[in-house]
Amino acid sequence: MNRVVKRVLLAAPFALLLAACGPVTPMNSFDPAGPEADRILNLSTPVFIIAGIIFVLVEALIVFAVWKFRDRGDDEEPTQIHGNTKLELLWTIIPALILAGVAIPTVKAVIDLTTRPDAGLEVKVIGHQWWFEFQYPNDDFTTANELVIPVNTPVDLEMTSADVVHSFWVPRLAGKRDVIPGQMTYLKLQSDEIGEYWGQCAEFCGLGHANMRIRVKVVSQVDFDAWIADQQQPAVEPADGTDAAAGKELFLNKGCPACHVIDGVSDTAQVVAPNLTHIASRDVIAGGSLDFTEDDLKAWLANPPAMKPGSYMPNLHLSADDITSLIAYLETLK
């Protein structure tokens, strides 16, 4: 092994430790913003402390034994000892009591966290390679990538997958839950604070896994009701002769309706890409990996696979004028 490789291997653990100490930590499970995440932290903290104490004690005993009974070079056969019944009972009973003390609150917490709320907001979540679809069945509309919920309201997520196993994880609001094709899993989350909370698919699901992100927007009940009303409206019809109108024609003629739904404009038999009816009301695109800005939209439309490796959206080789027109149309879909 050459010297450079050795230095990299030695530096890697320290680089990882420093990266974990960064000032920007949007996915910090040690900073809960809801009762479910708070419950997980309150359970994991004492378990971590107990495990830390046991680790220190065991390592100290190992170091002591290595030093105390080290080979002193006299070649004498050490005294052989075995069959200490009291000691064997002691180191069996104590770990059993510790495990029981950890297991009881853990099982109770798992049951509580997986119990569906009696009342609250129901949202259906469908995992796709590589984005999340959010359906609001009681309000009859669908969105993607951004989950909008009201503050101080329990949210019942009913989840499945359209392709492979995914995992839904928003650390500051709840724990992880697998999203499995052909099966329903459930996750309860709630936020006590208005704000934005980031998450990530936590199960390797393909080439675009690292860019399969989740953004939860927590708003007041008044703002949530207004958002619901806006999402239920049909797509805006652009005025004739505008760039937006030209963009709509491009959207219809370039094959985009084969994958994307715009309510009242296009409808696909099988959902394979995000619903775009109100895409301009979102702050992110491309599974949450890019911002909804003109620059990011230009780069995305020019070559989606280059911006998000593994993207199923092909490079349509659009001209600069085509991209300008498409962006103008997308920006009307609020």
Contacts in CASP RR format, 6 or more apart in sequence:
PFRMAT RR
TARGET T0000
AUTHOR 0000-0000-0000
METHOD contacts of the structure
MODEL  1
MNRVVKRVLLAAPFALLLAACGPVTPMNSFDPAGPEADRILNLSTPVFII
AGIIFVLVEALIVFAVWKFRDRGDDEEPTQIHGNTKLELLWTIIPALILA
GVAIPTVKAVIDLTTRPDAGLEVKVIGHQWWFEFQYPNDDFTTANELVIP
VNTPVDLEMTSADVVHSFWVPRLAGKRDVIPGQMTYLKLQSDEIGEYWGQ
CAEFCGLGHANMRIRVKVVSQVDFDAWIADQQQPAVEPADGTDAAAGKEL
FLNKGCPACHVIDGVSDTAQVVAPNLTHIASRDVIAGGSLDFTEDDLKAW
LANPPAMKPGSYMPNLHLSADDITSLIAYLETLK
25 31 0 8 1.000
26 197 0 8 1.000
26 198 0 8 1.000
26 199 0 8 1.000
27 170 0 8 1.000
27 171 0 8 1.000
27 172 0 8 1.000
27 198 0 8 1.000
27 199 0 8 1.000
27 200 0 8 1.000
28 171 0 8 1.000
28 172 0 8 1.000
29 37 0 8 1.000
29 40 0 8 1.000
29 41 0 8 1.000
29 171 0 8 1.000
29 172 0 8 1.000
29 175 0 8 1.000
30 41 0 8 1.000
31 172 0 8 1.000
32 38 0 8 1.000
32 40 0 8 1.000
32 41 0 8 1.000
32 172 0 8 1.000
32 173 0 8 1.000
33 172 0 8 1.000
33 173 0 8 1.000
33 191 0 8 1.000
33 192 0 8 1.000
33 193 0 8 1.000
33 195 0 8 1.000
33 197 0 8 1.000
33 218 0 8 1.000
34 172 0 8 1.000
34 173 0 8 1.000
34 189 0 8 1.000
34 190 0 8 1.000
34 191 0 8 1.000
34 192 0 8 1.000
34 193 0 8 1.000
35 190 0 8 1.000
35 192 0 8 1.000
36 113 0 8 1.000
36 173 0 8 1.000
36 174 0 8 1.000
36 175 0 8 1.000
36 188 0 8 1.000
36 189 0 8 1.000
36 190 0 8 1.000
37 171 0 8 1.000
37 172 0 8 1.000
37 173 0 8 1.000
37 174 0 8 1.000
37 175 0 8 1.000
37 189 0 8 1.000
39 109 0 8 1.000
39 112 0 8 1.000
39 113 0 8 1.000
40 109 0 8 1.000
40 113 0 8 1.000
40 174 0 8 1.000
40 175 0 8 1.000
43 105 0 8 1.000
43 106 0 8 1.000
43 109 0 8 1.000
47 102 0 8 1.000
47 106 0 8 1.000
50 98 0 8 1.000
50 102 0 8 1.000
54 98 0 8 1.000
69 78 0 8 1.000
113 174 0 8 1.000
113 175 0 8 1.000
113 188 0 8 1.000
114 186 0 8 1.000
114 187 0 8 1.000
114 188 0 8 1.000
115 188 0 8 1.000
116 156 0 8 1.000
116 186 0 8 1.000
116 188 0 8 1.000
117 154 0 8 1.000
117 155 0 8 1.000
117 156 0 8 1.000
117 188 0 8 1.000
119 154 0 8 1.000
120 153 0 8 1.000
120 154 0 8 1.000
120 155 0 8 1.000
120 156 0 8 1.000
121 136 0 8 1.000
121 149 0 8 1.000
121 150 0 8 1.000
121 153 0 8 1.000
121 154 0 8 1.000
121 155 0 8 1.000
121 156 0 8 1.000
122 136 0 8 1.000
122 137 0 8 1.000
122 138 0 8 1.000
122 156 0 8 1.000
122 158 0 8 1.000
123 134 0 8 1.000
123 135 0 8 1.000
123 136 0 8 1.000
123 147 0 8 1.000
123 149 0 8 1.000
123 155 0 8 1.000
123 156 0 8 1.000
123 157 0 8 1.000
123 158 0 8 1.000
124 134 0 8 1.000
124 135 0 8 1.000
124 136 0 8 1.000
124 137 0 8 1.000
124 157 0 8 1.000
124 158 0 8 1.000
124 159 0 8 1.000
125 132 0 8 1.000
125 133 0 8 1.000
125 134 0 8 1.000
125 135 0 8 1.000
125 147 0 8 1.000
125 157 0 8 1.000
125 158 0 8 1.000
125 159 0 8 1.000
125 160 0 8 1.000
125 168 0 8 1.000
125 179 0 8 1.000
126 132 0 8 1.000
126 133 0 8 1.000
126 135 0 8 1.000
126 159 0 8 1.000
126 160 0 8 1.000
126 161 0 8 1.000
126 162 0 8 1.000
126 179 0 8 1.000
126 271 0 8 1.000
127 133 0 8 1.000
127 159 0 8 1.000
127 160 0 8 1.000
127 161 0 8 1.000
127 162 0 8 1.000
127 163 0 8 1.000
127 166 0 8 1.000
127 179 0 8 1.000
128 161 0 8 1.000
128 162 0 8 1.000
128 163 0 8 1.000
128 271 0 8 1.000
128 272 0 8 1.000
128 273 0 8 1.000
129 163 0 8 1.000
129 164 0 8 1.000
129 205 0 8 1.000
129 206 0 8 1.000
129 208 0 8 1.000
129 212 0 8 1.000
129 312 0 8 1.000
130 201 0 8 1.000
130 205 0 8 1.000
130 206 0 8 1.000
130 208 0 8 1.000
130 209 0 8 1.000
130 211 0 8 1.000
130 212 0 8 1.000
130 287 0 8 1.000
130 308 0 8 1.000
130 310 0 8 1.000
130 311 0 8 1.000
131 144 0 8 1.000
131 145 0 8 1.000
131 212 0 8 1.000
131 273 0 8 1.000
131 274 0 8 1.000
131 286 0 8 1.000
131 287 0 8 1.000
131 288 0 8 1.000
132 144 0 8 1.000
132 145 0 8 1.000
132 147 0 8 1.000
132 166 0 8 1.000
132 168 0 8 1.000
132 201 0 8 1.000
132 212 0 8 1.000
132 214 0 8 1.000
132 287 0 8 1.000
133 142 0 8 1.000
133 143 0 8 1.000
133 144 0 8 1.000
133 162 0 8 1.000
133 271 0 8 1.000
133 274 0 8 1.000
133 275 0 8 1.000
134 142 0 8 1.000
134 143 0 8 1.000
134 144 0 8 1.000
134 146 0 8 1.000
134 147 0 8 1.000
135 141 0 8 1.000
135 142 0 8 1.000
136 142 0 8 1.000
136 143 0 8 1.000
136 228 0 8 1.000
136 231 0 8 1.000
139 228 0 8 1.000
139 231 0 8 1.000
139 232 0 8 1.000
140 232 0 8 1.000
141 231 0 8 1.000
141 232 0 8 1.000
141 263 0 8 1.000
141 277 0 8 1.000
142 261 0 8 1.000
142 275 0 8 1.000
142 277 0 8 1.000
143 231 0 8 1.000
143 275 0 8 1.000
143 278 0 8 1.000
143 282 0 8 1.000
144 274 0 8 1.000
144 275 0 8 1.000
144 282 0 8 1.000
144 287 0 8 1.000
145 213 0 8 1.000
145 214 0 8 1.000
145 215 0 8 1.000
145 274 0 8 1.000
145 282 0 8 1.000
145 284 0 8 1.000
145 285 0 8 1.000
145 287 0 8 1.000
145 288 0 8 1.000
146 215 0 8 1.000
146 216 0 8 1.000
146 217 0 8 1.000
146 282 0 8 1.000
146 283 0 8 1.000
146 284 0 8 1.000
147 214 0 8 1.000
147 215 0 8 1.000
147 216 0 8 1.000
147 217 0 8 1.000
148 216 0 8 1.000
148 217 0 8 1.000
148 219 0 8 1.000
148 224 0 8 1.000
148 227 0 8 1.000
149 155 0 8 1.000
149 189 0 8 1.000
149 191 0 8 1.000
149 216 0 8 1.000
149 217 0 8 1.000
149 218 0 8 1.000
149 219 0 8 1.000
149 224 0 8 1.000
150 218 0 8 1.000
150 219 0 8 1.000
150 220 0 8 1.000
150 221 0 8 1.000
150 224 0 8 1.000
151 191 0 8 1.000
151 192 0 8 1.000
151 193 0 8 1.000
151 194 0 8 1.000
151 218 0 8 1.000
151 219 0 8 1.000
151 220 0 8 1.000
151 221 0 8 1.000
152 190 0 8 1.000
152 191 0 8 1.000
152 192 0 8 1.000
153 190 0 8 1.000
153 221 0 8 1.000
154 188 0 8 1.000
154 189 0 8 1.000
154 190 0 8 1.000
155 188 0 8 1.000
155 189 0 8 1.000
155 190 0 8 1.000
156 186 0 8 1.000
156 188 0 8 1.000
157 168 0 8 1.000
157 177 0 8 1.000
157 186 0 8 1.000
157 187 0 8 1.000
157 188 0 8 1.000
157 189 0 8 1.000
158 184 0 8 1.000
158 186 0 8 1.000
159 168 0 8 1.000
159 177 0 8 1.000
159 179 0 8 1.000
159 184 0 8 1.000
159 185 0 8 1.000
159 186 0 8 1.000
159 187 0 8 1.000
160 179 0 8 1.000
160 180 0 8 1.000
160 181 0 8 1.000
160 182 0 8 1.000
160 183 0 8 1.000
160 184 0 8 1.000
160 185 0 8 1.000
161 179 0 8 1.000
161 180 0 8 1.000
161 181 0 8 1.000
161 182 0 8 1.000
162 181 0 8 1.000
162 271 0 8 1.000
163 181 0 8 1.000
163 205 0 8 1.000
164 181 0 8 1.000
164 205 0 8 1.000
164 206 0 8 1.000
165 178 0 8 1.000
165 179 0 8 1.000
165 180 0 8 1.000
165 181 0 8 1.000
165 203 0 8 1.000
165 205 0 8 1.000
166 178 0 8 1.000
166 179 0 8 1.000
166 201 0 8 1.000
166 203 0 8 1.000
166 205 0 8 1.000
166 212 0 8 1.000
167 176 0 8 1.000
167 177 0 8 1.000
167 178 0 8 1.000
167 179 0 8 1.000
167 201 0 8 1.000
167 202 0 8 1.000
167 203 0 8 1.000
168 176 0 8 1.000
168 177 0 8 1.000
168 178 0 8 1.000
168 179 0 8 1.000
168 187 0 8 1.000
168 201 0 8 1.000
168 202 0 8 1.000
168 214 0 8 1.000
169 175 0 8 1.000
169 176 0 8 1.000
169 177 0 8 1.000
169 199 0 8 1.000
169 200 0 8 1.000
169 201 0 8 1.000
169 202 0 8 1.000
169 214 0 8 1.000
170 189 0 8 1.000
170 197 0 8 1.000
170 198 0 8 1.000
170 199 0 8 1.000
170 214 0 8 1.000
170 216 0 8 1.000
171 199 0 8 1.000
172 197 0 8 1.000
173 189 0 8 1.000
173 190 0 8 1.000
173 191 0 8 1.000
173 197 0 8 1.000
173 216 0 8 1.000
174 187 0 8 1.000
174 188 0 8 1.000
174 189 0 8 1.000
175 187 0 8 1.000
176 202 0 8 1.000
177 185 0 8 1.000
177 186 0 8 1.000
177 187 0 8 1.000
178 185 0 8 1.000
178 203 0 8 1.000
179 185 0 8 1.000
179 203 0 8 1.000
189 216 0 8 1.000
191 197 0 8 1.000
191 216 0 8 1.000
191 218 0 8 1.000
193 218 0 8 1.000
194 218 0 8 1.000
194 219 0 8 1.000
194 220 0 8 1.000
195 217 0 8 1.000
195 218 0 8 1.000
195 219 0 8 1.000
196 215 0 8 1.000
196 216 0 8 1.000
196 217 0 8 1.000
196 218 0 8 1.000
197 215 0 8 1.000
197 216 0 8 1.000
197 218 0 8 1.000
198 213 0 8 1.000
198 214 0 8 1.000
198 215 0 8 1.000
198 216 0 8 1.000
199 213 0 8 1.000
199 214 0 8 1.000
199 215 0 8 1.000
199 216 0 8 1.000
200 212 0 8 1.000
200 213 0 8 1.000
200 214 0 8 1.000
201 209 0 8 1.000
201 212 0 8 1.000
201 213 0 8 1.000
201 214 0 8 1.000
203 209 0 8 1.000
205 212 0 8 1.000
206 310 0 8 1.000
207 309 0 8 1.000
207 310 0 8 1.000
208 308 0 8 1.000
208 309 0 8 1.000
208 310 0 8 1.000
208 311 0 8 1.000
211 286 0 8 1.000
211 287 0 8 1.000
211 288 0 8 1.000
211 289 0 8 1.000
211 308 0 8 1.000
211 309 0 8 1.000
212 287 0 8 1.000
213 284 0 8 1.000
213 287 0 8 1.000
213 288 0 8 1.000
213 289 0 8 1.000
214 288 0 8 1.000
215 283 0 8 1.000
215 284 0 8 1.000
215 288 0 8 1.000
219 227 0 8 1.000
227 281 0 8 1.000
230 278 0 8 1.000
230 281 0 8 1.000
230 334 0 8 1.000
231 277 0 8 1.000
231 278 0 8 1.000
231 281 0 8 1.000
233 278 0 8 1.000
234 263 0 8 1.000
234 264 0 8 1.000
234 277 0 8 1.000
235 262 0 8 1.000
235 263 0 8 1.000
235 264 0 8 1.000
235 265 0 8 1.000
235 277 0 8 1.000
235 278 0 8 1.000
235 333 0 8 1.000
236 332 0 8 1.000
236 333 0 8 1.000
236 334 0 8 1.000
238 244 0 8 1.000
238 245 0 8 1.000
238 247 0 8 1.000
238 248 0 8 1.000
238 328 0 8 1.000
238 329 0 8 1.000
238 332 0 8 1.000
239 245 0 8 1.000
242 328 0 8 1.000
243 324 0 8 1.000
243 325 0 8 1.000
243 328 0 8 1.000
243 329 0 8 1.000
244 325 0 8 1.000
244 328 0 8 1.000
244 329 0 8 1.000
244 331 0 8 1.000
244 332 0 8 1.000
245 329 0 8 1.000
246 325 0 8 1.000
246 328 0 8 1.000
246 329 0 8 1.000
247 322 0 8 1.000
247 325 0 8 1.000
247 326 0 8 1.000
247 328 0 8 1.000
247 329 0 8 1.000
248 265 0 8 1.000
248 329 0 8 1.000
250 318 0 8 1.000
250 322 0 8 1.000
250 325 0 8 1.000
250 326 0 8 1.000
250 329 0 8 1.000
251 257 0 8 1.000
251 260 0 8 1.000
251 262 0 8 1.000
251 265 0 8 1.000
251 266 0 8 1.000
251 326 0 8 1.000
251 329 0 8 1.000
252 265 0 8 1.000
252 266 0 8 1.000
254 316 0 8 1.000
254 318 0 8 1.000
256 266 0 8 1.000
257 265 0 8 1.000
257 266 0 8 1.000
257 267 0 8 1.000
257 268 0 8 1.000
258 268 0 8 1.000
259 268 0 8 1.000
259 272 0 8 1.000
259 273 0 8 1.000
259 312 0 8 1.000
259 313 0 8 1.000
260 266 0 8 1.000
260 268 0 8 1.000
260 273 0 8 1.000
260 274 0 8 1.000
260 275 0 8 1.000
260 276 0 8 1.000
261 267 0 8 1.000
261 268 0 8 1.000
261 271 0 8 1.000
261 275 0 8 1.000
261 276 0 8 1.000
261 277 0 8 1.000
262 275 0 8 1.000
262 276 0 8 1.000
262 277 0 8 1.000
262 333 0 8 1.000
263 275 0 8 1.000
263 277 0 8 1.000
264 277 0 8 1.000
272 312 0 8 1.000
273 312 0 8 1.000
273 313 0 8 1.000
274 287 0 8 1.000
276 330 0 8 1.000
276 333 0 8 1.000
277 333 0 8 1.000
278 333 0 8 1.000
278 334 0 8 1.000
279 285 0 8 1.000
279 292 0 8 1.000
279 330 0 8 1.000
279 333 0 8 1.000
280 292 0 8 1.000
280 330 0 8 1.000
280 331 0 8 1.000
280 332 0 8 1.000
280 333 0 8 1.000
280 334 0 8 1.000
281 333 0 8 1.000
281 334 0 8 1.000
282 292 0 8 1.000
283 291 0 8 1.000
283 292 0 8 1.000
284 290 0 8 1.000
284 291 0 8 1.000
284 292 0 8 1.000
285 291 0 8 1.000
285 292 0 8 1.000
285 296 0 8 1.000
285 297 0 8 1.000
285 300 0 8 1.000
286 296 0 8 1.000
286 300 0 8 1.000
286 304 0 8 1.000
286 307 0 8 1.000
286 308 0 8 1.000
286 311 0 8 1.000
287 308 0 8 1.000
289 307 0 8 1.000
289 308 0 8 1.000
290 296 0 8 1.000
290 299 0 8 1.000
290 300 0 8 1.000
290 307 0 8 1.000
290 308 0 8 1.000
294 327 0 8 1.000
297 323 0 8 1.000
297 327 0 8 1.000
297 330 0 8 1.000
298 323 0 8 1.000
298 327 0 8 1.000
299 307 0 8 1.000
300 307 0 8 1.000
300 308 0 8 1.000
301 316 0 8 1.000
301 318 0 8 1.000
301 323 0 8 1.000
301 326 0 8 1.000
301 327 0 8 1.000
302 315 0 8 1.000
302 318 0 8 1.000
302 323 0 8 1.000
303 315 0 8 1.000
304 311 0 8 1.000
304 313 0 8 1.000
304 314 0 8 1.000
304 315 0 8 1.000
305 311 0 8 1.000
305 313 0 8 1.000
305 314 0 8 1.000
305 315 0 8 1.000
306 315 0 8 1.000
318 326 0 8 1.000
END
